[in-house]
Structures are given as structure tokens and as C-alpha cells.
Amino acid sequence: MKLPNKEHAFIPESKIKDYLLSDSHPTGRSKSKFFRMFGFNETNIEILEQFLLKIAQTYDVTIEEKLSHGIKYTIDGKLYTPIVKDVSIRTVWIIENNDDRPRFVTAYPD
């Protein structure tokens, strides 16, 4: 199954800048090390966003979980990187009850 409304998936800029690439975020700092190791940084946030969206729009949902405030979708895929290497990652998206657009929640090594 594909992510519902995948063409409307979005990633708030702060999720990348202040979370995935943050060296000081309590949860994000370990993810920051991973993404920076593969060439992602503040100068190419848009590229990371495009590649994460490509996963949401291309790969199949591996886990669907109904929550009280929406449905969470997990999608595993290959992330292309600035150092011309692809890595396996797991992404998580949510479609909240009051919205039909999939919003990015997190990503981490698979």
C-alpha cells in the first residue's frame, strides 16, 4: 500500500533544521550525526527534504498504526545522499484526524 495522499506529503522546515540536523536536540542529535555523515547539513536542507519526500511518494507503507489523533505510517526506503551513496532509512509520517496531508514525523537508520 502506498501512503495516502502521498502527493501532498510535507515536511516542516523546522523538522529538518531544528531536529534531524540539530546537534543540540535531545533526540535529534544522534540523527544529526547520521545525516551529517552522509553529507547533509544546513546548506542542503532542500535536498534532504526532496529525498525524504521521494521515499514517501515512491515506497510502500510497511507499518500502519491507528492513533487517537490520526494514522501513523512507517515507510522504509533508500535515501540518496550528497556523497553519492544511498542508505536505508525508516521514515514515519502521520495523517492527523483534522487533515488529509501526510506530515513528516521522523527518520532514522533502518
C-alpha positions, 0 to 999 in steps of 0.5 A: 500500500502506498501512503495516502495522499502521498502527493501532498506529503510535507515536511516542516522546515523546522523538522529538518533544521531544528531536529534531524540536523540539530546537534543540540536536540535531545533526540535529534542529535544522534540523527544529526550525526547520521545525516551529517555523515552522509553529507547533509547539513544546513546548506542542503536542507532542500535536498534532504527534504526532496529525498525524504519526500521521494521515499514517501511518494515512491515506497510502500507503507510497511507499518500502519498504526491507528492513533487517537489523533490520526494514522501513523505510517512507517515507510522504509526506503533508500535515501540518496545522499550528497556523497553519492551513496544511498542508505536505508532509512525508516521514515514515519509520517502521520495523517492527523484526524483534522487533515488529509496531508501526510506530515513528516514525523521522523527518520532514522537508520533502518 
